[in-house]
Amino acid sequence: NNTREDFSFKFARVFDTPTTQEEIFDGIARSVVQSALDGYNATIFAYGQTGSGKTFTITGGTAAFSERGIIPRAIAMIYQELNKQTDFEWSTRVSYLQIYNEKGSDLLNRGQ
C-alpha cells in the first residue's frame, strides 16, 4: 500500500571506544537473549557506516577469548540456560542476516 508511514526510534545509548565486548553484551544483548529464552521473538540489529565496528561487535575478535562478540556470547548464554532446564525439550534456530546495498543475504546459508 504506497502510503507513507512515520517511524520513530529512540536513541538509547552510545558506547565509547574503550568499552569491552562484555560491557556491550551486558548493556544491549543479555536482556534480548533472555527475552528469547522467555519465549519472545528477539532481534539484535547492528547499523552503521562502513568501518564503524558492527562486525567486531557482533562476531568479535580473534586475538583473545575476551573479544568474543554478541553472537558467541549469546549462544553460550542460551546453551547454559537450556542445560539448566531439563524438564523441557528445546529446539533452537539461528539466523545471521546481512543487508548490504538494499540486498538481504543469509550469512549462514550462502545459497540463500
C-alpha positions in Angstrom: 0.0 0.0 0.0 2.0 3.1 -1.0 1.0 5.1 2.0 3.7 6.9 3.8 4.3 5.9 7.4 6.2 7.7 10.1 8.6 5.6 12.1 10.1 7.0 15.3 13.0 5.3 17.1 14.5 6.3 20.4 18.2 6.8 20.6 19.2 4.8 23.7 22.9 4.7 24.2 26.4 5.2 22.8 29.3 3.1 23.8 32.7 4.8 23.9 35.9 3.4 22.3 37.3 1.6 25.5 34.1 -0.3 26.1 34.6 -4.0 26.4 32.7 -6.7 24.5 31.4 -7.9 27.8 30.0 -4.5 28.6 28.3 -4.3 25.2 26.8 -7.7 25.7 25.6 -6.9 29.2 24.3 -3.5 28.2 22.5 -4.5 25.0 22.2 -8.2 24.3 21.8 -10.0 27.6 18.2 -8.8 28.0 17.3 -9.6 24.4 18.7 -13.1 24.7 16.7 -13.6 28.0 13.6 -12.4 26.2 14.1 -15.1 23.6 14.6 -17.7 26.3 11.3 -16.5 27.8 9.5 -17.3 24.5 9.6 -14.0 22.7 11.0 -13.3 19.2 14.2 -11.3 19.6 16.4 -9.4 17.2 19.7 -7.6 17.6 20.3 -5.2 14.8 23.6 -3.6 14.1 23.5 -0.5 11.9 26.2 2.0 11.0 28.6 3.2 8.4 31.4 1.1 7.0 34.3 0.7 9.4 32.2 1.6 12.5 32.7 -1.7 14.3 29.5 -3.6 13.5 31.2 -6.9 12.6 33.6 -6.7 15.5 30.7 -6.1 17.9 28.5 -8.9 16.5 31.1 -11.6 15.9 34.1 -10.4 17.9 37.8 -10.6 17.5 40.2 -13.5 17.3 43.1 -12.2 19.4 41.6 -13.1 22.8 38.7 -15.0 24.3 37.6 -11.7 25.9 37.0 -10.3 22.4 34.1 -12.6 21.8 31.2 -10.6 20.3 27.5 -10.7 20.8 26.9 -13.9 18.8 29.3 -16.3 20.6 28.2 -14.8 24.0 24.5 -15.2 23.1 25.0 -18.8 22.0 26.9 -19.6 25.2 24.2 -18.0 27.3 21.4 -19.8 25.5 23.0 -23.2 26.0 23.9 -22.6 29.6 20.3 -21.8 30.3 19.0 -24.7 28.3 21.3 -27.1 30.2 19.7 -25.9 33.5 16.1 -26.6 32.3 16.0 -30.4 31.8 12.2 -30.6 32.2 11.6 -29.2 28.7 12.6 -30.3 25.2 14.2 -27.4 23.3 14.6 -26.5 19.7 16.8 -23.6 18.6 17.2 -21.8 15.3 19.6 -19.1 14.4 19.7 -16.5 11.6 22.6 -14.3 10.6 21.4 -11.9 8.0 23.1 -9.0 6.3 21.5 -6.2 4.4 24.0 -4.5 2.1 23.1 -2.1 -0.7 19.5 -2.9 -0.1 20.0 -6.6 -0.8 19.5 -9.2 2.0 21.6 -12.3 2.3 21.8 -15.2 4.8 25.3 -15.4 6.1 24.9 -18.9 7.4 23.5 -20.3 4.1 25.4 -18.7 1.3 22.9 -20.1 -1.3 20.0 -18.1 0.1 
